[in-house]
Amino acid sequence: MKNFLIIALSLLAFSFMISSAKAVVCFKKGQYVSGFNKICIYSCLGSDTAITIKNTQLCPLTIDR
């Protein structure tokens, strides 16, 4: 029973560390429309990433990754 409690508390502490990890803030680099979608391009610490939204929406200026 004591080992189970230690394992459970360790898993809880580990999941808290994972959930409280800082996200990278990505800044809008560009956008383009493709059919009914808008592709928003972001720069994340030198790497590019993209999200797809409806073409009637505005791309957020920043996203978290």
N, C-alpha and C positions, 0 to 999 in steps of 0.2 A: 504494500500500500504506500509506503514511504517513497519508493522508487517511482511509482506512478505519479505522485504529487510533484516530485522534482522534475519529471519529464513534462508534465502539464504546465508547470510554472516556466520552464525553459522555453517551451513552444509559445507561450503567451508573450514572454519577453521578446523573443525573436520576431513574432508577428508585429509587435509594437514598433520595433526598430525598423522593419521593412515599411510599415505604413507611414512612419514619420520621416522617411528619407526625403531629401530635398529633390524637387523636380527641376529639370533644365527649362529655362524660359527661352522660347524660340520666337524670333522676330520676323514679321511679314517681309517677304522679299519680292513677291509678285503674285499674279493671279491670271487665269485665263478661263474662258467659258468653253465647255464641251457639251453640246446638246442641251439638256435640261440641268446640267451640273456646272458648278464653278469649282475649279481646282485652285486651292490657295497654297502657295509655296512659302516655306519658312526656313530660316537659317537657324540651326541649333548647334552652336559651338563649332561652326565651320562645316557641318554636314547639313544637307538639304533634306527636308521632309515635306510631305504634302497631306492636306486633308481635302475631302470632297464634301461640298454643301450644295444646297439648291441654288440655282443661278439667280434667284431673286434675293438671296441673303447677302449680307456684307461679310467679307473675310475679317475675322478678329485680327487686331493688330499684333497680338501675342497669343501663344498657346503654351501649355506646360507639357513636357515630355519626360 
